[in-house]
Amino acid sequence: MTESQVSGSPAPEEIRFRLGVRQCAPPLLLMTVCLWFGPVLGAVTGVGRPVFDVWTLVLWIVLVVSVVSPSGITLTPSAARVHGLRRRTVPWASVQSVRVEHVMGGRVVALYEAGGRRTRLRAPITGFLQRDRNFEEKFHVIGQWWLAHRGTDWVPVPPPGSGTPARR
């Protein structure tokens, strides 16, 4: 989180959340171990060299892409810019709710839009190997930012599939 959120100071123009080094390290370590022990596994199982070379290439590509691609979210006054392999801008006016979801033993923040689309954020995230002590605080910052910047003309949209009640 930004350091300039002391009372009396002006509100920041943008806030950015990224995965921390400790959150990126366990998956990268696991892939590195797989790359080191791949030849041993190939020799034990009798898998041929071309299959091992393709597997190694795929793991290296995943490793490089995960290190190079910045993942996270930038909160701006008009929208949430979601960073990852595919970048996306979600206008605050179209966001209907900000929720925490449980995914594979961890928790992630998700933005729900008026059209029914859900966008899970890569950061903040917390889980067994990707612990984030400030997850709750970051979740609340995103929620408060949405409430403050969604606009005065924002109206809640009923969830898809829920019709208006029939009148008698």
N, CA and C of each residue as an Amber inpcrd file, in Angstrom:
protein
   504
   0.8380000  -1.1670000   0.0000000   0.0000000   0.0000000   0.0000000
   0.8820000   1.2290000   0.0000000   0.3460000   2.3610000  -0.4060000
   1.1470000   3.5660000  -0.4570000   1.4300000   4.0760000   0.9510000
   2.5090000   4.7900000   1.0590000   2.9370000   5.2910000   2.3610000
   2.2730000   6.6200000   2.7050000   1.6960000   7.3190000   1.7110000
   1.2190000   8.6810000   1.9380000  -0.2390000   8.7330000   2.3570000
  -0.6740000   7.8500000   3.2220000  -2.0560000   7.8770000   3.6580000
  -2.1750000   8.3440000   5.1010000  -1.4080000   9.3430000   5.4400000
  -1.4530000   9.9310000   6.7680000  -2.5610000  10.9790000   6.7650000
  -3.2860000  11.1030000   7.8720000  -4.3780000  12.0750000   7.9010000
  -3.8390000  13.4780000   7.6540000  -4.6060000  14.2560000   6.8970000
  -4.1850000  15.6080000   6.5820000  -3.4680000  15.6910000   5.2530000
  -2.9450000  14.5920000   4.7380000  -2.2690000  14.6300000   3.4410000
  -3.2920000  14.3700000   2.3460000  -3.0260000  14.8690000   1.1380000
  -3.9880000  14.6700000   0.0570000  -4.1000000  13.1940000  -0.3140000
  -5.2760000  12.8200000  -0.8130000  -5.5150000  11.4310000  -1.2160000
  -4.6510000  11.1000000  -2.4330000  -4.1450000   9.8890000  -2.5170000
  -3.2980000   9.5290000  -3.6500000  -4.1240000   9.4240000  -4.9360000
  -3.4790000   9.6870000  -6.0620000  -4.1380000   9.5810000  -7.3650000
  -4.3290000   8.1190000  -7.7520000  -3.3860000   7.2750000  -7.3810000
  -3.4420000   5.8540000  -7.7030000  -2.8990000   5.0460000  -6.5390000
  -3.3980000   3.8410000  -6.4170000  -2.8580000   2.8780000  -5.4530000
  -2.6080000   1.5990000  -6.2290000  -1.4420000   0.9980000  -6.0150000
  -1.1160000  -0.2330000  -6.7400000  -0.8020000  -1.3450000  -5.7480000
  -1.3930000  -2.5160000  -5.9920000  -1.0970000  -3.7100000  -5.2100000
  -0.4600000  -4.7290000  -6.1420000   0.6500000  -5.3100000  -5.7090000
   1.3380000  -6.3550000  -6.4690000   1.5970000  -7.5380000  -5.5540000
   1.9410000  -8.6570000  -6.1960000   2.3720000  -9.8060000  -5.4070000
   3.7470000  -9.5000000  -4.8360000   3.9610000  -9.8890000  -3.5830000
   5.2630000  -9.6950000  -2.9680000   6.2470000 -10.7760000  -3.3930000
   7.5050000 -10.5540000  -3.1060000   8.5490000 -11.5110000  -3.4620000
   8.2940000 -12.8530000  -2.7850000   7.8870000 -12.8180000  -1.5300000
   7.6040000 -14.0720000  -0.8100000   6.4100000 -14.8170000  -1.3880000
   5.4930000 -14.0960000  -2.0480000   4.3420000 -14.7460000  -2.6610000
   4.7060000 -15.3700000  -4.0140000   5.6700000 -14.7940000  -4.7070000
   6.0860000 -15.3190000  -6.0190000   7.0940000 -16.4540000  -5.8830000
   7.8360000 -16.4770000  -4.7990000   8.9400000 -17.4300000  -4.6530000
   8.5080000 -18.9030000  -4.6160000   7.5040000 -19.3200000  -3.8340000
   7.1940000 -20.7560000  -3.7650000   6.8360000 -21.4050000  -5.1090000
   5.9590000 -20.8170000  -5.9310000   5.6920000 -21.4560000  -7.2200000
   6.9220000 -21.4940000  -8.1260000   7.7320000 -20.4350000  -8.0810000
   8.9400000 -20.4110000  -8.9080000   9.9450000 -21.4530000  -8.4210000
  10.0520000 -21.6180000  -7.1170000  10.9450000 -22.6370000  -6.5750000
  10.4990000 -24.0350000  -6.9890000   9.1890000 -24.2730000  -6.9480000
   8.6500000 -25.5610000  -7.3430000   8.9590000 -25.8610000  -8.8150000
   8.7940000 -24.8630000  -9.6680000   9.1080000 -25.0640000 -11.0930000
  10.5960000 -25.3090000 -11.3020000  11.4280000 -24.6010000 -10.5630000
  12.8710000 -24.7880000 -10.6900000  13.2700000 -26.1980000 -10.2650000
  12.7030000 -26.6880000  -9.1750000  12.9750000 -28.0570000  -8.7220000
  12.5360000 -29.0560000  -9.7850000  11.3690000 -28.8220000 -10.3860000
  10.9000000 -29.7130000 -11.4650000  11.8720000 -29.7170000 -12.6370000
  12.4270000 -28.5490000 -12.9570000  13.3910000 -28.4820000 -14.0650000
  14.6740000 -29.2450000 -13.7270000  15.1080000 -29.1580000 -12.4690000
  16.3380000 -29.8490000 -12.0760000  16.1540000 -31.3630000 -12.0310000
  14.9970000 -31.8000000 -11.5280000  14.7750000 -33.2310000 -11.3800000
  14.0910000 -33.8700000 -12.5830000  13.8010000 -33.0900000 -13.6130000
  13.1960000 -33.6140000 -14.8270000  14.0250000 -34.7010000 -15.4940000
  15.3410000 -34.4950000 -15.6640000  16.1530000 -35.5410000 -16.2850000
  16.1580000 -36.8440000 -15.4750000  16.1740000 -36.7210000 -14.1510000
  16.1500000 -37.9180000 -13.3060000  14.8260000 -38.6560000 -13.5050000
  13.7350000 -37.9090000 -13.5120000  12.4230000 -38.5110000 -13.7170000
  12.3360000 -39.1640000 -15.0980000  12.9090000 -38.5100000 -16.1130000
  12.9100000 -39.0740000 -17.4630000  13.7020000 -40.3700000 -17.5330000
  14.8250000 -40.4280000 -16.8290000  15.6440000 -41.6440000 -16.8390000
  14.9460000 -42.7810000 -16.1030000  14.2810000 -42.4700000 -15.0020000
  13.5960000 -43.4990000 -14.2140000  12.3840000 -44.0490000 -14.9560000
  11.6070000 -43.1580000 -15.5790000  10.3840000 -43.6010000 -16.2510000
  10.6230000 -44.0990000 -17.6670000  11.7880000 -43.7990000 -18.2240000
  12.0950000 -44.2370000 -19.5750000  11.4880000 -43.3620000 -20.6580000
  11.0700000 -42.1500000 -20.2870000  10.5160000 -41.2270000 -21.2790000
  11.6520000 -40.7480000 -22.1770000  11.3880000 -40.6960000 -23.4710000
  12.4130000 -40.3240000 -24.4360000  12.8480000 -38.8740000 -24.3310000
  13.9880000 -38.5640000 -24.9160000  14.5690000 -37.2250000 -24.8800000
  13.6650000 -36.1540000 -25.5050000  12.9970000 -36.3690000 -26.6550000
  12.1530000 -35.3060000 -27.2220000  11.0220000 -34.8830000 -26.2870000
  10.4260000 -35.8360000 -25.5880000   9.3480000 -35.5030000 -24.6510000
   9.9090000 -34.6630000 -23.5080000  11.0810000 -35.0300000 -23.0120000
  11.7070000 -34.2790000 -21.9280000  12.0500000 -32.8610000 -22.3930000
  12.5320000 -32.7050000 -23.6100000  12.8900000 -31.3810000 -24.1150000
  11.6680000 -30.4790000 -24.2360000  10.5530000 -31.0280000 -24.6790000
   9.3160000 -30.2410000 -24.7840000   8.8440000 -29.8340000 -23.3950000
   8.8720000 -30.7660000 -22.4500000   8.4740000 -30.4800000 -21.0660000
   9.3530000 -29.3920000 -20.4650000  10.6440000 -29.4720000 -20.6790000
  11.5790000 -28.4720000 -20.1680000  11.2880000 -27.1040000 -20.7850000
  11.0440000 -27.0740000 -22.0740000  10.7440000 -25.8150000 -22.7570000
   9.4630000 -25.1840000 -22.2010000   8.4390000 -25.9840000 -22.0000000
   7.1760000 -25.4680000 -21.4550000   7.3920000 -24.9050000 -20.0540000
   8.1210000 -25.6210000 -19.2080000   8.3740000 -25.1300000 -17.8470000
   9.1850000 -23.8370000 -17.8560000  10.1800000 -23.7250000 -18.7190000
  10.9760000 -22.5040000 -18.8030000  10.1160000 -21.3280000 -19.2690000
   9.2410000 -21.5700000 -20.2280000   8.3620000 -20.4930000 -20.7070000
   7.4490000 -20.0220000 -19.5790000   6.8590000 -20.9610000 -18.8520000
   5.9910000 -20.6000000 -17.7240000   6.7890000 -19.8410000 -16.6650000
   7.9990000 -20.2840000 -16.3880000   8.8550000 -19.6370000 -15.3920000
   9.1770000 -18.2050000 -15.8020000   9.5820000 -18.0040000 -17.0400000
   9.9520000 -16.6690000 -17.5150000   8.7320000 -15.7550000 -17.5500000
   7.6160000 -16.2410000 -18.0460000   6.4070000 -15.4180000 -18.1280000
   5.9290000 -15.0170000 -16.7370000   5.9910000 -15.9290000 -15.7790000
   5.5280000 -15.6010000 -14.4340000   6.4410000 -14.5910000 -13.7450000
   7.7200000 -14.5820000 -14.0900000   8.6420000 -13.6230000 -13.4910000
   8.5120000 -12.2600000 -14.1770000   8.3850000 -12.2690000 -15.4890000
   8.3840000 -11.0350000 -16.2660000   7.0560000 -10.2960000 -16.1900000
   5.9390000 -11.0090000 -16.2300000   4.6380000 -10.3290000 -16.2810000
   4.2770000  -9.7690000 -14.9100000   4.0690000  -8.4570000 -14.8510000
   3.6570000  -7.8750000 -13.5770000   2.1960000  -8.1830000 -13.3320000
   1.8830000  -8.7180000 -12.1640000   0.4830000  -8.9860000 -11.8700000
   0.0700000  -8.1850000 -10.6550000  -1.1560000  -7.7230000 -10.7060000
  -1.6760000  -6.9300000  -9.6100000  -2.8110000  -6.0590000 -10.0740000
  -3.0400000  -4.9880000  -9.3430000  -4.1290000  -4.0700000  -9.6640000
  -3.6850000  -2.6500000  -9.3490000  -4.1160000  -1.7250000 -10.1950000
  -3.9030000  -0.3100000  -9.9470000  -5.2620000   0.3440000  -9.8230000
  -5.5010000   1.0010000  -8.7010000  -6.7570000   1.6900000  -8.4590000
  -6.6040000   3.1290000  -8.9070000  -7.4200000   3.5570000  -9.8590000
  -7.4290000   4.9390000 -10.3270000  -8.7980000   5.5240000 -10.0150000
  -8.9630000   6.8320000 -10.0960000 -10.2760000   7.4110000  -9.8110000
 -11.3850000   6.9340000 -10.7510000 -11.0520000   6.5390000 -11.9710000
 -12.0960000   6.1550000 -12.9240000 -12.2810000   4.6490000 -13.0690000
 -11.2330000   3.8520000 -12.7920000 -11.3170000   2.4130000 -13.0580000
 -10.2700000   1.6480000 -12.2610000 -10.4450000   0.3330000 -12.2750000
  -9.4500000  -0.5860000 -11.7290000  -8.6990000  -1.1650000 -12.9270000
  -7.3930000  -0.9610000 -12.9690000  -6.5810000  -1.5430000 -14.0440000
  -5.9860000  -2.8390000 -13.5180000  -6.4140000  -3.9510000 -14.1110000
  -5.9870000  -5.2780000 -13.6850000  -4.8110000  -5.6920000 -14.5530000
  -3.6740000  -5.9960000 -13.9080000  -2.4530000  -6.3710000 -14.6240000
  -2.2410000  -7.8690000 -14.5270000  -1.7790000  -8.4430000 -15.5690000
  -1.4900000  -9.8690000 -15.6440000  -1.0650000 -10.1920000 -17.0590000
  -1.2270000 -11.4360000 -17.4610000  -0.9220000 -11.7730000 -18.8460000
  -1.8240000 -10.9870000 -19.7840000  -3.0760000 -10.8490000 -19.4050000
  -4.0190000 -10.0260000 -20.1580000  -4.3990000  -8.8460000 -19.2870000
  -4.1470000  -7.6530000 -19.7770000  -4.5080000  -6.4640000 -19.0120000
  -5.9450000  -6.0850000 -19.3080000  -6.5770000  -5.5340000 -18.2980000
  -7.9840000  -5.2100000 -18.4220000  -8.3000000  -3.9890000 -17.5720000
  -9.1950000  -3.1450000 -18.0480000  -9.6400000  -1.9790000 -17.2930000
 -11.1120000  -2.1640000 -16.9580000 -11.4330000  -2.0850000 -15.6770000
 -12.8130000  -2.2560000 -15.2120000 -13.2710000  -0.9160000 -14.6320000
 -14.1920000  -0.2200000 -15.3180000 -14.6870000   1.0650000 -14.7960000
 -15.4340000   0.8690000 -13.4750000 -15.2220000   1.7750000 -12.5420000
 -15.8710000   1.6580000 -11.2260000 -17.3860000   1.7170000 -11.3470000
 -17.9000000   2.4480000 -12.3300000 -19.3490000   2.5830000 -12.4910000
 -20.0090000   1.2460000 -12.8390000 -19.2630000   0.3290000 -13.4460000
 -19.8530000  -0.9580000 -13.8180000 -19.6770000  -2.0290000 -12.7350000
 -18.8840000  -1.7520000 -11.7150000 -18.6610000  -2.7260000 -10.6400000
 -19.8700000  -2.7220000  -9.7090000 -20.4130000  -3.9060000  -9.4470000
 -21.5650000  -4.0370000  -8.5540000 -21.1700000  -4.4360000  -7.1420000
 -20.0660000  -5.1810000  -7.0090000 -19.6000000  -5.5420000  -5.6690000
 -18.1380000  -5.9610000  -5.7170000 -17.5220000  -5.8670000  -4.5510000
 -16.1400000  -6.3140000  -4.3550000 -16.2070000  -7.3640000  -3.2550000
 -15.7820000  -8.5920000  -3.5710000 -15.9170000  -9.6940000  -2.6180000
 -14.6140000 -10.4700000  -2.4720000 -14.5290000 -11.2060000  -1.3740000
 -13.4390000 -12.1560000  -1.1670000 -13.9710000 -13.5350000  -1.5270000
 -13.2080000 -14.2750000  -2.3400000 -13.5950000 -15.6330000  -2.7110000
 -12.5300000 -16.6080000  -2.2400000 -12.9710000 -17.8110000  -1.9350000
 -12.0610000 -18.8800000  -1.5520000 -11.7580000 -19.7110000  -2.7960000
 -10.4730000 -19.8120000  -3.1410000 -10.0490000 -20.5500000  -4.3260000
  -8.8630000 -21.4290000  -3.9490000  -9.0200000 -22.7290000  -4.0960000
  -7.9520000 -23.7160000  -3.8550000  -7.2060000 -23.4710000  -2.5460000
  -7.9330000 -23.2830000  -1.4770000  -7.3230000 -23.1160000  -0.1670000
  -6.8390000 -21.7150000   0.1320000  -6.9800000 -20.8060000  -0.7890000
  -6.5610000 -19.4280000  -0.5780000  -7.7340000 -18.4870000  -0.7160000
  -7.4460000 -17.2080000  -0.5790000  -8.4860000 -16.1940000  -0.7470000
  -8.0260000 -15.1540000  -1.7450000  -8.9300000 -14.7490000  -2.6170000
  -8.6510000 -13.7220000  -3.6190000  -9.7740000 -12.6940000  -3.5890000
  -9.4850000 -11.5100000  -4.1200000 -10.4870000 -10.4620000  -4.2420000
 -11.0670000 -10.5530000  -5.6480000 -12.3930000 -10.4340000  -5.7610000
 -13.0610000 -10.4860000  -7.0590000 -13.9520000  -9.2590000  -7.2250000
 -13.9560000  -8.7310000  -8.4650000 -14.8410000  -7.6300000  -8.8250000
 -15.9960000  -8.2000000  -9.6380000 -17.2150000  -7.8980000  -9.2420000
 -18.4000000  -8.3460000  -9.9610000 -18.9710000  -7.1580000 -10.7140000
 -19.1680000  -7.3330000 -12.0330000 -19.6590000  -6.2510000 -12.8740000
 -21.1460000  -6.3920000 -13.1540000 -21.7440000  -5.3200000 -13.6650000
 -23.1820000  -5.2760000 -13.9150000 -23.6170000  -6.3240000 -14.9330000
 -22.8040000  -6.6450000 -15.9050000 -23.1660000  -7.6230000 -16.9210000
 -23.0310000  -9.0590000 -16.4610000 -22.6360000  -9.2820000 -15.2130000
 -22.4830000 -10.6310000 -14.6860000 -21.0560000 -11.1450000 -14.7460000
 -20.1330000 -10.3600000 -15.2940000 -18.7480000 -10.7970000 -15.3910000
 -18.0570000 -10.6610000 -14.0350000 -17.2230000 -11.6630000 -13.7330000
 -16.4460000 -11.6520000 -12.4900000 -14.9680000 -11.5930000 -12.8680000
 -14.2220000 -10.7160000 -12.2250000 -12.7840000 -10.6020000 -12.4600000
 -12.0650000 -10.8810000 -11.1540000 -11.3540000 -12.0040000 -11.1080000
 -10.5410000 -12.3120000  -9.9260000  -9.1960000 -11.6160000 -10.0710000
  -8.7630000 -10.9740000  -9.0020000  -7.5120000 -10.2210000  -9.0220000
  -6.3480000 -11.1130000  -8.6220000  -5.1850000 -10.9180000  -9.2480000
  -3.9810000 -11.6720000  -8.9030000  -3.3430000 -11.1300000  -7.6340000
  -3.6430000  -9.9150000  -7.2800000  -3.1580000  -9.3450000  -6.0300000
  -4.2170000  -8.3700000  -5.5520000  -4.5170000  -8.3270000  -4.3030000
  -3.9700000  -9.1310000  -3.2160000  -4.5360000 -10.5530000  -3.2160000
  -3.7190000 -11.4550000  -2.7310000  -4.0780000 -12.8690000  -2.6300000
  -3.4100000 -13.4080000  -1.3660000  -4.0360000 -14.3640000  -0.7360000
  -3.4120000 -14.9860000   0.4220000  -3.7680000 -16.4620000   0.4400000
  -2.8500000 -17.2650000   0.9170000  -3.0630000 -18.7020000   0.9610000
  -1.9190000 -19.3790000   1.6900000  -1.8650000 -20.7010000   1.5660000
  -0.8810000 -21.4920000   2.3060000   0.5540000 -21.0530000   2.0070000
   0.9530000 -21.0410000   0.7500000   2.3190000 -20.6530000   0.3930000
   2.4230000 -19.2020000  -0.0580000   1.3130000 -18.5100000  -0.1370000
   1.3210000 -17.1280000  -0.5950000   0.6790000 -16.2090000   0.4470000
   1.1540000 -16.2940000   1.6510000   0.5820000 -15.5540000   2.7750000
   0.7970000 -14.0470000   2.6010000  -0.2590000 -13.2780000   2.8360000
  -0.2000000 -11.8180000   2.8220000  -0.8240000 -11.3310000   4.1210000
  -0.0060000 -10.8020000   4.9990000  -0.4930000 -10.3600000   6.3100000
  -1.4850000  -9.2090000   6.2050000  -1.3690000  -8.4110000   5.1470000
  -2.2200000  -7.2320000   4.9890000  -3.3830000  -7.4660000   4.0280000
  -3.7490000  -8.7210000   3.8000000  -4.7920000  -9.0280000   2.8320000
  -6.1070000  -8.3280000   3.1670000  -6.5580000  -8.4280000   4.4030000
  -7.8380000  -7.8200000   4.8020000  -7.8070000  -6.3090000   4.6120000
  -6.7050000  -5.6970000   4.9920000  -6.5700000  -4.2430000   4.8460000
  -6.6260000  -3.8470000   3.3680000  -5.9360000  -4.6010000   2.5130000
  -5.9430000  -4.3030000   1.0730000  -7.3380000  -4.5020000   0.4860000
  -8.0230000  -5.5560000   0.9160000  -9.3960000  -5.7950000   0.4670000
 -10.2830000  -4.6140000   0.8280000 -10.1640000  -4.1190000   2.0460000
 -10.9860000  -2.9930000   2.4780000 -10.6160000  -1.7110000   1.7330000
  -9.3460000  -1.5230000   1.4140000  -8.9360000  -0.3510000   0.6290000
  -9.5850000  -0.4000000  -0.7520000  -9.5820000  -1.5710000  -1.3930000
 -10.2090000  -1.7090000  -2.7140000 -11.7080000  -1.4250000  -2.6140000
 -12.3550000  -1.9750000  -1.6000000 -13.7850000  -1.7450000  -1.4120000
 -14.1180000  -0.2840000  -1.1580000 -13.3370000   0.3740000  -0.3110000
 -13.5740000   1.7890000  -0.0160000 -13.2860000   2.6640000  -1.2330000
 -12.2610000   2.2940000  -1.9950000 -11.9250000   3.0380000  -3.2140000
 -13.0960000   2.9460000  -4.1980000 -13.6710000   1.7410000  -4.3410000
 -14.8240000   1.5560000  -5.2300000 -16.0000000   2.4110000  -4.7590000
 -16.3030000   2.3700000  -3.4560000 -17.4210000   3.1520000  -2.9380000
 -17.2170000   4.6500000  -3.1580000 -15.9840000   5.1120000  -3.0320000
 -15.6990000   6.5340000  -3.1800000 -15.6710000   6.9860000  -4.6390000
 -15.4000000   6.0770000  -5.5680000 -15.2000000   6.4780000  -6.9620000
 -16.2210000   5.9010000  -7.9430000 -17.2570000   5.2470000  -7.4780000
 -18.2020000   4.6340000  -8.4190000 -19.1420000   5.6480000  -9.0520000
 -19.2220000   6.8360000  -8.5270000 -20.0330000   7.8980000  -9.1170000
 -21.3600000   8.0760000  -8.4170000 -21.9210000   9.2630000  -8.5610000
 -23.1900000   9.5680000  -7.9010000 -24.3760000   8.9720000  -8.6450000
 -24.2020000   8.6620000  -9.9330000 -25.3020000   8.0990000 -10.7090000
 -25.3030000   6.5680000 -10.7020000 -24.4660000   5.9460000  -9.8720000
 -24.3950000   4.4840000  -9.7930000 -25.6690000   3.9430000  -9.1630000
 -26.2140000   2.8930000  -9.7690000 -27.3770000   2.2110000  -9.1980000
 -27.1110000   0.7250000  -9.2190000 -27.5540000  -0.0140000  -8.2030000
 -27.3410000  -1.4520000  -8.2110000 -28.1870000  -2.1150000  -9.3040000
 -27.5890000  -3.1070000  -9.9430000 -28.2780000  -3.8620000 -10.9820000
 -28.6410000  -5.2140000 -10.3910000 -29.8960000  -5.6820000 -10.5890000
 -30.2420000  -6.9980000 -10.0490000 -29.3890000  -8.0800000 -10.6970000
 -29.0390000  -9.1200000  -9.9500000 -28.2120000 -10.1920000 -10.5110000
 -28.9180000 -10.8480000 -11.7040000 -28.1390000 -11.3680000 -12.6570000
 -28.7610000 -12.0310000 -13.7980000 -29.6400000 -13.1950000 -13.3450000
 -30.7900000 -13.3290000 -13.9960000 -31.6890000 -14.4310000 -13.6610000
 -32.7380000 -14.0680000 -12.6210000 -32.5510000 -12.9350000 -11.9510000
 -33.5650000 -12.5550000 -10.9650000 -34.4840000 -11.5430000 -11.6290000
 -35.6920000 -11.9440000 -11.8470000 -36.6630000 -11.0650000 -12.4820000
 -37.3620000 -10.2130000 -11.4440000 -38.1620000  -9.2890000 -11.9300000
 -38.9370000  -8.4820000 -10.9990000 -40.0970000  -9.3220000 -10.4920000
 -40.4740000  -9.1700000  -9.2440000 -41.5760000  -9.9740000  -8.7270000
 -42.8850000  -9.6520000  -9.4390000 -43.6750000 -10.6510000  -9.6560000
 -44.9540000 -10.4750000 -10.3510000 -45.9530000  -9.7740000  -9.4320000
 -46.7080000  -8.8630000 -10.0060000 -47.7190000  -8.1470000  -9.2280000
 -49.0640000  -8.8070000  -9.4360000 -49.8910000  -8.7770000  -8.4320000
 -51.2290000  -9.3750000  -8.5350000 -52.2540000  -8.3140000  -8.7320000
